[in-house]
Amino acid sequence: MVNGLSNSELKVFLNEKYLEYNQKVFIESDPIQVPHMFSKKEDIEISSFLTATIAWGQRKTIIKNAFKMMELLDNSPHEFVLNSTEKEINKLFIKHRTFNEIDFRYFIKKLKIIYKQYDNIEMIFYNNIKNNNLHNSIHKFRSLFFDFDFPQRTTKHISDPFKGSACKRINMFLRWMIRNDKNGVDFGIWTKISPSLLSCPLDIHSGRVARKLGLLKRKQNDHKAVIELDKFLRNLDPLDPVKYDFSLFGLGVFEGF
């Protein structure tokens, strides 16, 4: 029994909310609309990664600045990443809260190295899976991303679960890449990694709703809270636990639950 509801009643309630919010209309007010402008896998991947990286603050501003980043990359992010010169990269200018041109230029330069060495980002995450979750994969990806000659200020833009972070933005990126919900919201273009391994992109909205529903007891939105919430959501749906991100986020943002 949780918050006056049995687990079965809670599952029914959250499933109803998932079906309500996991619709294409959701895209219209969400940053995921930015990668939806592309059809090529690598363009979706890069635009999703960059959009998720700046996904904090007002959603309208996130979307506006993410579209601006795509314009700066000639609306062809993969081609720009592969073929841009150092001079072209050093002309890039963006500012979103604490993410600025120093960070943006480093991200593009590093993505160039990654795509030339590994061809895609999926295998980096896939090859580092441990303990039925993607926490080690995130940690290893971050270590690779900042392996040498990087601006110290830029490291804050990719979080590390092993340093206690909830890693909301990169978990959201992974949800977009891995979940194939058949409803046309998440992309599901990474096919090697099971959605069962995903963690909820825990933020102020989903955390507040999760606590009100009794899914989460920990007060901080940190790595330990993610583990606690993962455990509960995986009991509700072992194959696709992160579908409930739509339920929690929708209840928090659209219903003020």
Phi, psi and omega per residue, in radians:
M1 nan 2.144 -3.137
V2 -2.219 2.130 3.052
N3 0.915 0.691 3.128
G4 1.455 -0.105 3.136
L5 -1.973 2.454 2.996
S6 -1.251 2.853 3.130
N7 -1.024 -0.645 -3.139
S8 -1.203 -0.672 3.101
E9 -1.181 -0.688 3.120
L10 -1.128 -0.704 3.112
K11 -1.099 -0.750 3.108
V12 -1.066 -0.798 -3.132
F13 -1.069 -0.848 -3.113
L14 -1.193 -0.607 3.067
N15 -1.127 -0.688 3.102
E16 -1.078 -0.761 -3.127
K17 -1.210 -0.622 3.074
Y18 -1.049 -0.830 -3.122
L19 -1.135 -0.562 3.140
E20 -1.210 -0.700 -3.019
Y21 -1.744 -0.314 3.118
N22 -1.486 1.118 -3.117
Q23 -2.270 2.766 -3.117
K24 -1.044 -0.483 3.125
V25 -1.089 -0.435 3.110
F26 -1.026 -0.594 -3.064
I27 -1.077 -0.570 -3.002
E28 -1.051 -0.460 -3.107
S29 -2.054 0.224 -3.033
D30 -2.068 2.590 3.105
P31 -1.008 -0.351 3.141
I32 -1.085 -0.261 3.101
Q33 -1.090 -0.460 -3.092
V34 -1.151 -0.980 3.079
P35 -1.129 -0.324 3.106
H36 -1.220 -0.122 3.079
M37 -1.383 -0.132 -3.076
F38 -1.981 2.763 3.079
S39 -2.109 -0.425 3.125
K40 -1.294 2.361 -3.042
K41 -0.926 -0.868 -3.060
E42 -1.167 -0.600 3.080
D43 -1.138 -0.735 3.103
I44 -1.091 -0.782 -3.103
E45 -1.056 -0.909 -3.089
I46 -1.174 -0.784 -3.130
S47 -1.140 -0.627 3.093
S48 -1.149 -0.782 -3.122
F49 -1.077 -0.800 -3.128
L50 -1.202 -0.706 3.131
T51 -1.141 -0.796 3.131
A52 -1.099 -0.585 -3.123
T53 -1.071 -0.605 -3.124
I54 -1.779 0.280 -3.053
A55 -1.452 1.162 2.903
W56 -2.582 2.567 -3.031
G57 1.827 -2.771 -3.125
Q58 -1.211 2.335 -3.047
R59 -1.110 -0.661 3.128
K60 -1.069 -0.695 -3.140
T61 -1.234 -0.690 3.081
I62 -1.005 -0.861 -3.094
I63 -1.105 -0.791 -3.140
K64 -1.046 -0.804 -3.097
N65 -1.280 -0.534 3.079
A66 -1.186 -0.732 3.067
F67 -1.101 -0.629 3.111
K68 -1.119 -0.713 3.090
M69 -1.042 -0.730 -3.140
M70 -1.116 -0.683 3.087
E71 -1.073 -0.735 3.126
L72 -1.115 -0.465 3.103
L73 -1.644 0.370 3.102
D74 1.054 0.467 -3.101
N75 0.884 0.535 3.072
S76 -2.564 1.211 -2.930
P77 -1.039 -0.687 -3.110
H78 -1.143 -0.798 3.126
E79 -1.091 -0.718 3.129
F80 -1.109 -0.824 -3.119
V81 -1.017 -0.757 -3.077
L82 -1.290 -0.671 -2.904
N83 -1.948 -0.107 -3.099
S84 -1.212 2.569 3.086
T85 -1.521 2.872 3.079
E86 -0.991 -0.695 -3.140
K87 -1.106 -0.748 3.129
E88 -1.145 -0.729 3.134
I89 -1.121 -0.695 -3.094
N90 -1.275 -0.075 3.039
K91 -1.625 -0.194 -3.093
L92 -1.137 2.363 3.118
F93 -2.428 2.190 3.076
I94 -2.594 2.625 3.011
K95 -2.477 2.045 3.032
H96 -2.314 1.835 -3.072
R97 0.905 -2.018 -3.120
T98 -1.637 0.000 3.090
F99 -1.553 2.050 -3.065
N100 -2.244 -2.939 -3.044
E101 -1.093 -0.532 3.097
I102 -1.077 -0.803 -3.130
D103 -1.177 -0.807 -3.093
F104 -1.062 -0.800 -3.130
R105 -1.114 -0.718 3.112
Y106 -1.117 -0.757 3.138
F107 -0.992 -0.782 -3.122
I108 -1.158 -0.763 3.123
K109 -1.086 -0.705 -3.118
K110 -1.255 -0.677 3.087
L111 -1.078 -0.646 3.085
K112 -1.018 -0.829 3.133
I113 -1.093 -0.782 -3.097
I114 -1.102 -0.794 -3.112
Y115 -1.202 -0.532 3.121
K116 -1.349 -0.528 -3.119
Q117 -1.543 -0.672 -2.992
Y118 -1.992 -0.215 3.135
D119 1.294 -0.665 3.070
N120 -2.629 2.850 -3.075
I121 -1.492 -0.469 -3.054
E122 -0.957 -0.765 -3.056
M123 -1.150 -0.499 3.094
I124 -1.102 -0.774 3.121
F125 -1.238 -0.750 -3.091
Y126 -1.081 -0.731 -3.065
N127 -1.277 -0.161 -3.092
N128 -2.052 0.321 3.106
I129 -1.204 2.331 3.055
K130 -2.501 2.602 2.959
N131 0.997 0.601 3.057
N132 1.005 0.598 3.005
N133 -2.676 3.085 -3.081
L134 -1.880 0.262 -3.096
H135 -1.103 -0.782 3.118
N136 -1.162 -0.608 3.111
S137 -1.083 -0.754 3.117
I138 -1.109 -0.791 3.142
H139 -1.029 -0.796 -3.112
K140 -1.206 -0.685 3.104
F141 -1.081 -0.769 3.125
R142 -1.083 -0.733 3.117
S143 -1.074 -0.701 3.103
L144 -1.182 -0.690 -3.092
F145 -1.145 -0.554 3.140
F146 -2.080 0.947 -3.067
D147 -1.509 -0.487 3.065
F148 -2.878 2.685 3.016
D149 0.894 1.054 -3.123
F150 -2.224 2.642 3.050
P151 -1.242 2.223 -3.103
Q152 -0.994 -0.633 -3.094
R153 -1.097 -0.454 -3.041
T154 -1.348 -0.355 -3.061
T155 -1.096 -0.417 -3.110
K156 -1.242 -0.202 -3.070
H157 -1.550 -0.067 2.920
I158 -2.260 2.033 -3.039
S159 -1.452 2.827 -3.130
D160 -2.126 2.062 3.137
P161 -1.082 -0.532 -3.104
F162 -1.350 -0.060 2.981
K163 -1.848 0.230 3.007
G164 1.684 0.041 -3.073
S165 -1.413 2.575 3.030
A166 -1.263 -0.326 3.095
C167 0.952 0.791 -3.076
K168 -0.970 -0.816 -2.994
R169 -1.239 -0.721 -3.129
I170 -1.317 -0.529 3.032
N171 -1.166 -0.582 3.070
M172 -1.177 -0.775 3.067
F173 -0.975 -0.785 -3.126
L174 -1.159 -0.642 3.062
R175 -1.056 -0.810 3.140
W176 -1.020 -0.738 -3.056
M177 -1.304 -0.650 -2.909
I178 -1.722 -0.683 -3.112
R179 -1.262 2.282 3.000
N180 -2.056 1.641 -2.968
D181 -1.530 0.007 3.132
K182 1.153 -0.067 -3.130
N183 -1.758 -0.004 3.054
G184 1.421 0.334 3.073
V185 -1.713 -1.259 3.050
D186 -1.297 2.641 -2.971
F187 -1.487 -0.718 -3.114
G188 1.102 0.594 -3.099
I189 -1.510 -0.183 3.015
W190 -1.675 1.942 -3.001
T191 -1.769 -0.181 -3.115
K192 -1.422 -0.378 -3.041
I193 -1.838 2.283 -3.120
S194 -1.329 2.418 3.046
P195 -1.050 -0.326 -3.141
S196 -1.142 -0.314 -3.103
L197 -1.565 -0.159 -3.051
L198 -1.229 2.664 3.037
S199 -1.983 2.593 -3.133
C200 -1.130 2.301 3.037
P201 -1.235 1.441 -2.996
L202 -1.270 2.146 3.062
D203 -2.373 -2.982 -3.049
I204 -1.064 -0.631 -3.098
H205 -1.309 -0.931 -3.112
S206 -1.155 -0.605 3.103
G207 -1.118 -0.766 -3.137
R208 -1.091 -0.796 -3.129
V209 -1.163 -0.732 3.141
A210 -1.042 -0.668 3.127
R211 -1.247 -0.692 3.128
K212 -1.126 -0.577 3.128
L213 -1.479 -0.136 3.131
G214 1.445 0.268 3.121
L215 -1.397 -0.361 -3.000
L216 -2.449 2.229 3.127
K217 -1.774 -0.556 -3.095
R218 -1.094 2.378 -3.022
K219 -1.414 -0.573 -3.121
Q220 -1.482 2.564 3.011
N221 -1.564 1.388 -3.079
D222 -2.269 -2.995 -3.074
H223 -1.069 -0.694 3.132
K224 -1.124 -0.613 3.087
A225 -1.165 -0.679 3.103
V226 -1.065 -0.793 3.130
I227 -1.067 -0.749 3.135
E228 -1.109 -0.786 -3.131
L229 -1.203 -0.708 3.078
D230 -0.927 -0.819 -3.088
K231 -1.030 -0.760 -3.122
F232 -1.192 -0.823 -3.075
L233 -1.173 -0.561 3.110
R234 -1.249 -0.441 3.013
N235 -1.219 -0.604 3.132
L236 -1.283 -0.724 3.119
D237 -2.613 1.670 -3.081
P238 -1.101 -0.475 -3.061
L239 -1.518 -0.513 -3.067
D240 -2.536 1.076 -3.046
P241 -1.113 -0.514 -3.005
V242 -1.430 -0.041 3.002
K243 -1.045 -0.449 -3.115
Y244 -1.294 -0.121 2.986
D245 -1.038 -0.663 3.084
F246 -1.078 -0.723 -3.131
S247 -1.122 -0.883 -3.077
L248 -1.166 -0.769 -3.123
F249 -1.162 -0.784 3.140
G250 -1.068 -0.773 3.107
L251 -1.093 -0.660 -3.087
G252 -1.345 -0.813 -3.019
V253 -1.490 -0.780 -3.009
F254 -1.624 -0.410 -3.085
E255 -1.996 -0.113 -3.135
G256 0.993 0.639 -3.038
F257 -1.070 nan nan
